[in-house]
C-alpha cells in the first residue's frame, strides 16, 4: 500500500505549520521548502482550511496558520480524510468482488487485520508527536529532557531473507579420474 502524494504533502503542511506555530506560513515558503508546485499546495491548503484545520489570510502579511491543537490532531484521522480508497485487495469491495477464492479465502482477514494495525499505529500518534519544538537561540530544544518530543515507536515486522533454492543436489559431485 502506498499513500497518495496528496496525503504526504498534507501531512508536511500540517507539520510545518505546527513547527512554526508562532508565525504565519506562506504557500510560497511551503512550495520552496518541499519542492512542490504552488498550485498543488493551494489545493491542499484550501482543503485544510475548509476542514477547519488551518486559517488562511490573504494579502500582505497574510499566510496560513494551524488552528487545530497539534496534541489532539490524530494522524490516522488526517490520512482517512485524505485517502479515498483503502481496499487493499479486490474482496474488500463487496459490490465489485469477483474473486473465485472469496468464499474460503483467509487473505481478506489477514489484510483487514494489517489495515487495522496500520490505523491503530496512526491513531496512536498526533501531530505534536511528529513535530520537534523549534530550537531556541542556542540551537537546543527549549526546556529539559522532559519537554522534548519523544518519538512514536513503530513496530515493523522482522525482515525475512528470501529463500534460495538448494541446488547442491542438482550438481554432480566431482569425480577423481
LINDAVEN-V508665 format. One record per backbone hydrogen bond with DSSP energy under -0.5 kcal/mol. CO is the residue of the C=O (numbers start at 0). NH is the residue of the N-H. E is the energy in kcal/mol with one decimal. If there is no record, write none. Layout:
BEGIN
co:nh:e
CO:NH:E
CO:NH:E
END
This chain:
BEGIN
co:nh:e
3:7:-2.0
4:8:-3.1
5:9:-2.0
6:10:-2.4
7:11:-2.0
8:12:-2.5
9:13:-2.3
10:14:-2.6
11:15:-2.6
12:16:-2.5
13:17:-2.3
14:18:-2.3
15:19:-1.3
17:20:-0.9
19:22:-1.8
24:63:-2.7
25:29:-2.1
26:30:-2.9
27:31:-2.3
28:32:-2.6
29:33:-2.4
30:34:-0.9
30:35:-1.5
36:40:-2.0
37:41:-2.6
38:42:-1.5
39:43:-1.4
40:44:-3.3
41:45:-2.7
42:46:-1.8
43:47:-2.7
44:48:-2.5
45:49:-2.4
46:50:-1.7
47:52:-2.5
47:53:-0.9
48:51:-1.3
52:66:-2.9
52:67:-1.8
54:64:-2.0
56:62:-2.0
58:61:-2.3
62:56:-2.8
63:24:-2.9
64:54:-2.8
67:69:-0.6
68:71:-2.0
68:72:-1.0
69:126:-0.7
69:127:-2.1
71:73:-1.0
72:126:-2.0
73:77:-1.5
74:78:-2.5
75:79:-2.4
76:80:-2.1
77:81:-1.7
78:82:-2.6
85:87:-1.2
88:91:-1.9
89:92:-1.8
91:93:-0.8
92:96:-0.8
95:97:-0.6
98:101:-0.8
100:103:-1.1
100:104:-1.1
105:109:-1.9
106:110:-2.8
107:111:-2.5
108:112:-2.4
109:113:-2.2
110:114:-2.6
111:115:-2.1
112:116:-2.1
113:117:-2.2
114:118:-2.3
115:119:-2.0
116:120:-2.1
117:121:-2.0
118:122:-3.0
119:123:-1.0
121:74:-0.7
121:75:-1.1
121:124:-1.2
124:74:-2.4
125:128:-0.5
125:129:-0.9
126:129:-0.8
126:130:-0.8
127:130:-0.5
129:131:-0.6
133:141:-0.6
135:138:-2.3
139:135:-3.0
143:146:-1.6
144:147:-0.9
150:152:-0.5
153:155:-0.7
164:166:-0.6
166:169:-0.6
166:170:-0.9
167:170:-0.7
169:171:-0.6
END
